[in-house]
Amino acid sequence: MSAPPRDKPVVSIIVEGYNESRELGEAVNTIEALRRQDFPLEQVEIILMGSAVQVKAWNALYAQNTPFWRIHAVEAEGLSYLQLKNRGAQFASAEILAFTDSDVYPHRTWLSSLVEGIRGGGDVSIGLSLFKSATSWEWNRATRLAAASITWGWVVGKAIDPQRSLPMPVGFMDHNFGLRIETFRRHQYNTKFGRLCGAPLLTQSFLDGGERLVLQPHQRVTHYFSWFYWLKCLHFRYGYEVFMLRRMNDHYPDQWIARTKFLEPVITMMWHILLDVPRWFRVSRLLDVHPLRRVMLLPLVVAMSCAARTAEMAGMYCTMVSPEAMRRWAESV
């Protein structure tokens, strides 16, 4: 790679190649989106984490003439999804870290909003995640909006931050958050469970440490989508993760459901469908969806919620029957 300038960048972006290796997306699309940011690119360092084959390809593409402060490709053969993120942060030159994935397309205001969240007093800046359409990066179709609210919308809490008049986040997505480098040094990903449960456990570590989480509505990214991926690789897997988190984290919400024993998956399904309705209105309001469209799309949201939560229920029952087999499968997707 070309030698970087002597001055430090403002922000270091960690992009891991894990999802690219599973053919869910390509890091070149993520880099292209980062080129279009409304933030000075010469203040941005990009750290690409991947296999030897990926690093060779990235070096060929980005060795010269990059508009960024630096693009640094690092070989990290054999590391898991969360290990790649932890490892990538060790190469950061900036005081602010940003994390995204190789199947994610950051919106134009993503980076400026993230940096604004940190400079405005947040220790962790959290954004909104959306789903792409089948053939483009367009995210505003009805089914994609509904899917995003159901899958990613849980990060938007009910409580309002009195200092900002915005909802307070209750968590984050691994592909869409930023934080001070000192914060990440105090609270790194727990990789004991492979790629699983990383964000909820790290969120709890942030909260236990008194870190301030802020929501930035224009810190948006668009994520790969297919119906098969959404139902099986996300929500069927979430059945395993929810089941395990209730037992690993005493602060995980709705602990009472675990006491229902064999009915736990069914009650979880119904409870999550009920939560998806008010969540839709919170998320769609932040996305500036017209009030009439919010109401008109509610039946679609409920129908898609039933499908997604049924997949979670199935994943939870499979976990109860064969936890080790489900763990191995969940770590592999």
Steps between C-alpha positions, in 0.01 A plus 500: 500500500613858447658674800251709699539867585656581834188658654245271658158439343183597682334160468612144426240275334531125557358296211526124543479265202308224679170556320678549168651153547142366526402677175252729673664813362831651394728735685549701179136612525555605861810697398306660214236615746769639728640699206164680479488615863437866580800486734859596401650177363855611575405472869385139462707184546355169376624173646402192298520170688493173306665191361823492299300478176284797598800709606677433170194619305456807720867596465468480122200733507601753762880517501501841331289807433266461795313813617514375858769567760590135460354164402678231696429134418593255776521125461313323780456144383265279696357762735128507575268794430540666840870415524555689173341809653706480820817443301428779252469757779861429598617653170293819534683834491204724589329583828157402362422149375216412263390145422320369194492181290587394147133446410393845617459827306537808726279792404656834407446648849612189689847610600428867569208400724712243682781747568245762604356254753841449661604865488163594646575310820414139422737218583324270250311626193229271364312525170209351308542193279292435189465229236579529129263403223560187296679675213630831636597687817156666515357447850163680507271224371221394732626147565855621564382765745292243686785247507748759628268609780443139609865392483702809587245732665548359849798734548259796529380521860175642636666752733584849368842654559407834666820665377439412135121447466574169327432141605774344708656190339490172690755323282677511166567296188855376445504654150392850605659663802790721598674582824803657660807281476545522877148362542574200278822432688293471818218297342593261220291225343459180699603231249435205731185413302651537154309755292190476719346739754779755448300824483265431798789395726709800395200729553465370855871561556455860381205554732673339797798729438285813493567580133257738327319352199351746250273441201576680172201460261707593192774252581343254258620195312336262255558127546480200268154340482336188365190331637691177569778689678253711699291210627763230548843658547366788708177417680536122530847570644358767730290229661825344622649833607193617694478165679868519600500869593218448748727257680831686463390856576289570808415844357357363175135618479198281569681247720162376621445326167776249579292372791228378263721201408380320185265788416788749491535502118126550444472779757817662363347497152177665615680750722736607222213546255332731752825696544544535123189719467610800715857444379383554141359841587818606684729392217284628213474839672882524514513404130256781416240261361178693437247446786235366260748251352594385852139404566442347157808277535406371845320183369811415296721553806282268708495232229877510453551506876296180529724333240825618659397416855378156392848436363643610835261268681620209286862592570431513871335157504794356304730649762304335780514163323862511378691799641846392383391438142325839493808671639721355228251596230445852636874567512539389139244732334 
